[in-house]
Amino acid sequence: MSEKPKTKPEMATPTPRPQAKFNPAFDSWLETKLHKIFDSVASEPLPQDLVKLLGQIDEAEEKKK
């Protein structure tokens, strides 16, 4: 028996997304909720290992210049 070689299926053209509508009430609500959830996390100090790693990255980038 001879099988036809498998071909890749045709890729469908993606349907364009509808333009998002600006909703100030939702934006305000979302901002409030996000602040409530993440403000305490954002105010925590960075771990020293991370600070050291970021410093090493900065030093490596300066050496490239």
Kinemage of the C-alpha trace (Angstrom):
@kinemage 1
@onewidth
@group {chain A} dominant
@subgroup {mainchain}
@vectorlist {calphas} color= white
{ca met a 1} P 0.000 0.000 0.000
{ca ser a 2} L 1.190 3.423 -0.895
{ca glu a 3} L 0.315 6.267 1.435
{ca lys a 4} L 0.264 9.861 0.361
{ca pro a 5} L 2.858 11.955 2.183
{ca lys a 6} L 1.347 13.914 4.996
{ca thr a 7} L 1.246 17.622 4.424
{ca lys a 8} L 0.887 20.386 6.900
{ca pro a 9} L -2.681 21.552 7.312
{ca glu a 10} L -3.375 24.966 5.906
{ca met a 11} L -3.166 27.624 8.550
{ca ala a 12} L -6.355 29.551 9.014
{ca thr a 13} L -6.141 33.288 8.740
{ca pro a 14} L -6.713 34.699 12.226
{ca thr a 15} L -9.872 36.667 12.691
{ca pro a 16} L -9.081 40.264 13.618
{ca arg a 17} L -10.026 41.168 17.163
{ca pro a 18} L -12.713 43.761 17.625
{ca gln a 19} L -11.466 47.109 18.843
{ca ala a 20} L -11.634 47.309 22.635
{ca lys a 21} L -14.019 49.908 23.926
{ca phe a 22} L -12.803 52.366 26.523
{ca asn a 23} L -14.709 51.957 29.765
{ca pro a 24} L -13.574 54.414 32.462
{ca ala a 25} L -15.651 52.693 35.175
{ca phe a 26} L -14.004 49.338 34.482
{ca asp a 27} L -10.545 50.912 34.296
{ca ser a 28} L -11.067 52.554 37.675
{ca trp a 29} L -12.392 49.345 39.211
{ca leu a 30} L -9.473 47.326 37.825
{ca glu a 31} L -6.896 49.829 39.030
{ca thr a 32} L -8.397 49.803 42.523
{ca lys a 33} L -8.445 45.992 42.688
{ca leu a 34} L -4.907 45.659 41.357
{ca his a 35} L -3.609 48.179 43.879
{ca lys a 36} L -5.405 46.345 46.681
{ca ile a 37} L -3.792 43.051 45.651
{ca phe a 38} L -0.279 44.151 44.682
{ca asp a 39} L 0.646 47.310 46.619
{ca ser a 40} L 1.937 45.337 49.596
{ca val a 41} L 4.030 43.114 47.322
{ca ala a 42} L 5.410 46.060 45.352
{ca ser a 43} L 6.546 47.777 48.555
{ca glu a 44} L 8.557 44.769 49.783
{ca pro a 45} L 12.343 45.090 49.545
{ca leu a 46} L 14.145 43.151 46.828
{ca pro a 47} L 16.069 40.059 47.987
{ca gln a 48} L 19.797 40.727 48.223
{ca asp a 49} L 20.582 37.935 45.751
{ca leu a 50} L 18.445 39.699 43.159
{ca val a 51} L 20.036 43.077 43.886
{ca lys a 52} L 23.477 41.497 43.446
{ca leu a 53} L 22.449 39.847 40.163
{ca leu a 54} L 21.055 43.113 38.798
{ca gly a 55} L 24.316 44.829 39.713
{ca gln a 56} L 26.295 42.178 37.841
{ca ile a 57} L 24.108 42.661 34.774
{ca asp a 58} L 24.673 46.427 34.899
{ca glu a 59} L 28.427 45.925 35.201
{ca ala a 60} L 28.480 43.524 32.241
{ca glu a 61} L 26.539 45.994 30.098
{ca glu a 62} L 28.906 48.818 31.034
{ca lys a 63} L 31.909 46.700 29.977
{ca lys a 64} L 30.336 46.170 26.542
{ca lys a 65} L 30.250 49.936 25.901
